[in-house]
Amino acid sequence: MKHVHFLGICGTAMGAVASAMARQGYVVTGTDANVYPPMSTFLENEGIQIFQGYNPANIPADTDLVVIGNAMSRGNIEVEAVLDSRLRYMSLPETMKEFFLWGKRNLVVTGTHGKTTTTSMLAWMLEANGHNPSFMIGGIARNLGRGGRFTDSSFCVLEGDEYDTSFFDKRSKFLHYLPEVVIINNIEMDHADIYANVEEIKLSFKRLLRVVPRNGIVFINADCPNCADVRAYAAEELKMVKMVSVGMSENADVRITNQEYRTDGSGFTLTCKPAPEGEEAAPCPLCGESFNVPMIGDFNVRNAAMAACAAAFAGLNAEEIRTALNSFEGVARRQEIRGTVNGVTVVDDFAHHPTAIRQAIAGLRQRFPKSRLWVLFEPRSNTTIRNLFQSELATALSDADFAVISPIENTKRLAPEERLDQEKLLADIREAGTDAYVGKNVDDIVAYVVTHVHPNDVLLVMSNGGFGGIHNKLLIALAQ
């Protein structure tokens, strides 16, 4: 095999894998609908030829393997050409498994919330202590400067997504990642386009635990009821898999105690559960150790505790973990301050699930305790454009002082009875005592906000997309 062609090459993960394969000596080419910096520049610097716009003619005649990205679907003319030609093809997770993950110590971070931050923390702990890990993260960790890379290290840290793998493989992506270590941060209903209910999501996590080896380990949230169900399943069906619960509950195997929340970060101590009477407790390198993380909120404390436990299993000591946490710089688009103009601060956050929205608001309340807090929310994910979380979204957004909601794009792909009712959402937020507004478009939202905003206010922009470039538009309008 010499030539590998990528469909959807400019995605963060696709680009990282394409680059790694080029560095291993493969001839790599690729196609994408949207080719623009910085990914296009990065790939071109790696010697990779990119075609813009899908066309069967883009597939070189000597192609041995085609990697088909998750965004691809039947009907794409280049996908159809691959199938017609009987070319060998793989999904991205399959490609990672076959070319990079066999024989490695793979540390896989999963859960509905906190995956990107926890993966970034864990990768940085290993990087800061000289282990040069491979990693694949669904965001840009500031300490690491990129979302993915593959090295010759024995360690590989992976953000494990429960979303499906590709149009031809509907299993969760994380089932391909050959985990030695699994972190399960939490489990909630999400991805309503592929899961009918939370029971189906839990089934995917149960399947993941079936491939954890006997000499591996699972760290699971002790405070999450759905995690408790998955843990009970493992205890009954997978007795050879070591499970350790981490959380604030009294029954946690590793308990988070002495939480301290400041405007510039958070502190906590880890305490191990005593061994049953008559048994000798295994030595724990983290028991009684205190840590600080320059991030806010109990959710980030739990993220840090999970990462610390996994790092200790990988061989780091408490001081190495503590030093790395102290220097952790966070993740782009996770409570990222985009600018402050005329006393008004604009913050970007990826939150789009009701739980994540509540956590983001609570964190900023801690960080800016004397400020009025605005939430500008774009219902964009396949879950939040549905009425699945109709009441939960209202409750979460009501935690702000002002809630501004964008219109929903492409509503016609859903039946009317499935769609989020924005008028009801508006009424429910107001009934809870929070001022609310549904904008006509991004420019209308910007005009509304700058007309009503006061100095010292904080504008929290939440979307899993670009939100029409609203961040810069707000900063420009505030300056004017």
C-alpha positions, 0 to 999 in steps of 0.5 A: 500500500502506497497511496491513501486518499482522504474524503473530507481531509480538512477536518481536524482529525482527518487532517491530523491522520493524513499528516501522520500517514504522509510522515510515515512515507505514504503518498497522501491526497485528499478532497474537501468541499471547503479548503481554507487556512489554517488546515489547508496551509498545514496540509500543503506544508506536509506535502499533501495535494488537496482538491477543492470540491468533490469529483471522481477525477480527484481520486488518483489512479494509483489509490490503494485506500480511501479514508471516508470521513464521518461527514460523507454520505451516500450521494456524494459523487466521490463516495459513489465513485469509490463504491463503483470502483470497488476501491478499498475504503475505511472510516477514520476510526478504522484507519487510526486503529489499523495504522496507529493504535495496535500495540499502544497504551491507548487512554480513551476519554468518553462521556457526554460532557467534558471529553475535550477538556479532560483529554487535553488535560491528560495529554498535557500531563504526559507531554509536560513530563516528557512522554511525547504522547500521540493524541486526538482531541476534538478541539485545540488544547492551548498547551499543545497547539493542535488537535491531533498528532501521532508520535512514536510514543507508547502512549496515545490519548484519544477523545472517544466519541459515542457518535456513529463512525460513518455512513457505513458503520453505525457503531460508536467511534470509540469502539475502534480505539483499543483502550487500555484506559477508559474514562467515562465522565458522564452519560446523558441523552444526546445525539437524538439523530442516531439514538432513540433514548439514553438506554441505547447510549448506555448500550454503546458504553457497555460495549466499549467496556467489553474490549477493556483488557484485564490489565487495563482500567475504567475510571467512571463518574461516581455521581452520575446515575447512568454511569452507575447503571453501566458500572453495575453491568460491568460488575455483573458481566465483566468481572475481569475489568477493573472499575474505579469510581471517581466523584464527590459521592461518599461511596466513590472509590476515589473521592473529591474533597476540600473543593475550593472555588476561586475567580482564577481557578479551583482546588481539590483533594483526592481521598481513597476509599478504605479497603473492606475489613480484612483486606489490605488497601492497594497503595494509591499515589494520589490519596491525600494529595491536593491539586489546583487547576486554573479553571472554574467550576465543579465540572472542571474539578471532576475533569481534572480528577479523572485525568489525574487518576488516568495519569497516575495509572500511566505512571506519573506521580502526584508532583508531576500531575500537580505541576502539569495541572498548574500550567494547563492553559485550557481549550479553545472555545471552552469559556474562551474570552474573545475580547473586552470592549468598553467594559463588556466581555465576550466569551465563547463556549462550545456548550449546546446541551442543557447540562453543559449550558448550566455548567458554563453559566455557573462557571462564569458566575464564579469567574465574574461574580459582580457582572450581569450575565447574558447568554447568546445561544444558537440551537444548532445540534441535531438534539437541540433543534428538536423539542427533546429538551424543550423544558430543560433548555428553558430551565438552563437558559433561565440561569442567566440574567438575559437569554438571546436565542438565534433562529433555527436553520433548516427546520424543514428537515424535521417534522413540525411536531419534532421541532424546538418550539422557540415561542414556547422556549421564550415564554418559559424563560420569561416566566422563570424571571429571565429577560429573553429575546429570539433574534431574526438573524445574527445582525439583529441579535448584535443590534439588540444586544449592543442597544441593551448591554451595560459596562461590566456585562458578560456576553456568553456565546454558546454554539457548537458551530460558528454562529455566523461570526457573531463574536467579532461582530459583537466586538466591532459593534461594541467598539462603535 
